[in-house]
Amino acid sequence: MIPPLSAARRLRCLRTWGCQRDRTASSIFVATSALRATRNNAAIAALIRDAGSPAVEDRVRALRTELDIAGLTSMTPTLEMAAAFHQAVLDDREALTATISRLRELTQNGDYGYYVDIARFMASLPLPAENAAPQWLDGELATRGRWRELVTARRDYLRTAR
């Protein structure tokens, strides 16, 4: 049990809070934003964990809306990568084409531009001829194979889990 505060201690806390109210409000805002971002990162990780499951599409749409409303647009490319993984597992080429298009639009400033290549690797799609490919540490072929293997491993898992 926490002992009650003395009157002097309560007064000191109130005085301190009153003087630091603006700083406290700012700290609360920053902490709330960090918690929201952490919660959304966990939600994206859960989408990857559940890739190939029927409810993932609805969850992607809901999270897309939530990120947009919260102004956390820097997280949207990562969400789209999770969607691309799910669609590659399902071999949903139409949805994957739309996701790759969104990824290309979201990364045209250069940040996370390699996500477009990775989405194509997961779906075993060729890179466009005009593609300015990044320098992959093990080369494009090995990188493509690793990303594709994640998709086939997930498909195998879903097939045996049923």
Sequence and secondary structure as in RCSB ss.txt:
>XXXX:A:sequence
MIPPLSAARRLRCLRTWGCQRDRTASSIFVATSALRATRNNAAIAALIRDAGSPAVEDRVRALRTELDIAGLTSM
TPTLEMAAAFHQAVLDDREALTATISRLRELTQNGDYGYYVDIARFMASLPLPAENAAPQWLDGELATRGRWREL
VTARRDYLRTAR
>XXXX:A:secstr
      HHHHHHHHHHHHHTHHHHHHHHHHHHHHHHHHHHHHHHHHHHHTTTSTTHHHHHHHHHHHHHHHT GGG
HHHHHHHHHHHHHHHT HHHHHHHHHHHHHHTTTSTTTHHHHHHHHHTT    TT      TT HHHHHHHHHHH
HHHHHHHHHHH 
